[in-house]
């Protein structure tokens, strides 16, 4: 449990630091609008609930292999999903990569400060 709390603390610190970068802010905003558009589409056109739509949109963009047991039924929904996944997966990947880079840079900076203070 302690490990989870420390990891969550580092993640939150990385988010705060990453949001100071205009590139990350742009990526995160773009990702938010992609998720919003997917949620609205699946809610209106496929008739899914809001929570199911959000769940499908987020899980579909993270390459985990999690089975959602949800799939579009309409032809429009299938076409939308193809474009949604092509665009959204790339934006999600770059956003997560940028966040990970911020976490690594933050930890490296803290390590340098610790070793400098020890000398």
Number of C-alpha atoms within 10 A of each C-alpha: 6 7 8 9 10 11 12 12 12 16 16 13 14 21 16 12 15 21 15 10 12 10 13 21 14 13 18 20 13 16 22 13 13 20 22 14 14 22 22 17 17 23 17 13 13 16 13 18 14 14 11 15 22 19 15 21 22 17 14 19 20 15 10 8 8 9 9 11 6 11 12 16 11 11 9 11 16 13 11 15 20 11 11 19 18 11 14 23 18 12 18 23 14 15 22 15 13 18 20 16 14 21 20 14 13 15 14 12 11 12 12 11 11 11 9 9 8 7 5
